[in-house]
Amino acid sequence: MSAIDAIPAGTRAAASASNAPALVIEGLSHAFGDREVLHEVRFEIRAGERAILLGLNGAGKTTLFSLVTRLYDHRSGSIRIFGTEVKRDPSAALARIGVVFQQPTLDLDLTVSQNLFYHASLHGIARHIAAERIAHEIERVGLQDRRRDKVRELSGGQRRRVEIARALLHRPKLLLLDEPTVGLDIASRQFLLDHVRRLCREEGLAALWATHLIDEVDADGNVIVLHRGRVLAAGPVAEVMKTASADSMKGAFDALTRERPR
Amino acid sequence: MSPAHYWRCLAGIVRREGLRFLNQRGRFIAALVRPLVWLLIFATGFHFVLGVSIIPPYTTYVPYETYIAPGLIGMIQLFQGMQSSLSMVYDREMGSMRTLLVSPLPRWFLLVAKLLAGVIVSVLQAYVFLAIAYFWEIEPPVLGYLAVLPALILSGMMLGALGLLLSSAIRQLENFAGVMNFVIFPMFFASSALYPLWRVKEASLTLYYICQANPFTHAVELIRFALYLEFNAEATAVVIAATLVFMGLAIYGYDPARGLIARRAAA
């Protein structure tokens, strides 16, 4: 028996999975009937990276999220989460993703902690473990004294924070956020941005943050520009600006999207 | 994913359905008032109009109120099944259906768990109705209350599965009135809930065949026979078969690769 054989298969798989990028999308196309909404989309996100998926309404951001979370299957191309093809092993892929959807998804008539316990149960987390994690996550978003309140009584910003706490309960390694700041006031928006930045920096989480707001792009971060179902640019913001020969992200976005009228 | 994961997930989905139900008292009261209105007003009014002869499972002449009680239990379950389907469609727009579907457990299991949670609520409603009906002299044998439990579970599953199927197939249930007109009323009236089928047969042979083909008729007969401690094999077989068909189609409808959910998403 060689040394490598002595390592349990699970450990080896875990080791290779941890080396794989958090999310790799290659040649992804999708159509509803004749209408193509995503065309040959390709990009990747590494652990600890917060990438902004920048696109106007109708660019295909929500469809992309639906495919990554396997609400329905993509027609061609591949989506790999830590090396796992979503279509082949959706269970393993979904266990590693935390999602904050564009629409509010909390049960308004249930309390904050009832909502969180429900989500923990969907991931098969035992109640006593869930209780610990809920206490931890809810404290991090500063809502510990609202735990027993019905969600209906919370403000929009507070509801969003509960949704972030919820998305982290099963300890995902990849966080997907679909326009999470829509309709929020400036303070709530800033809190959310900072919280996710901190998660990426301190805990090595990868995050894909979809938005149409250019000022949510970090100057030293990464950006993926999605326009009419195509990725026009992907990479560090500075490079994207250079490629587009613009001196601001807004300028770069305008230049990129202007060049491709269709 | 171990069996413990499945169990915790199921328990969580059932608990949520229960909490939602308790928190929406209006819904609970409406679910009870509806059949009680039929029992207390409609059945009393028709008491002398419709005579019911001795037909199985009854061994004596029964008052009309007694005859329609199982049909009204079916109505409770029909409404509950449709309401949970409506809440699925509503949920999906609100996004909480999305939350359910990102669970790493298999989708068929999530749908079955959702179905079972709805069935538990509908069985509870049926028993509360039976308890109130007891005071209006709907007095089946004591053991009938126990014997009806499996029947209620089966009929609840069938109607819940139909609701799930509709939620996956119908693009948009604009409001509950649409479901009432196109699903609840036809199913309820073209069945043995309000009148014995031999009477329907005298009036119209076509309608008789429609009633016979209506799975709701068999759900009602299953409940009726069980309540009077008799086993109706035909009704049981039809209800089980219909449940499997409805549930199979609902799971197909929600399948990420083939289902209707992928085609509808464009809208």
Interface residues (C-beta under 8 A of the other chain):
Chain A: F32 G33 R35 V37 T63 S66 T69 R70 L71 Y72 D73 K87 P90 S91 A92 A93 L94 A95 I97 V99 F101 Q102 Q103 P104 T105 L106 D107 D109 L110 Q114 F117 Y118 H119 A120 S121 L122 H123 G124 I125 A126 R127
Chain B: M1 S2 A4 H5 Y6 R8 C9 A11 G12 I13 R15 R16 L19 R20 N23 Q24 E93 M94 G95 S96 R98 T99 L100 L101 V102 S103 P104 L105 P106 L110 P256 A257 G259 I261 A262 R263 A265 A266
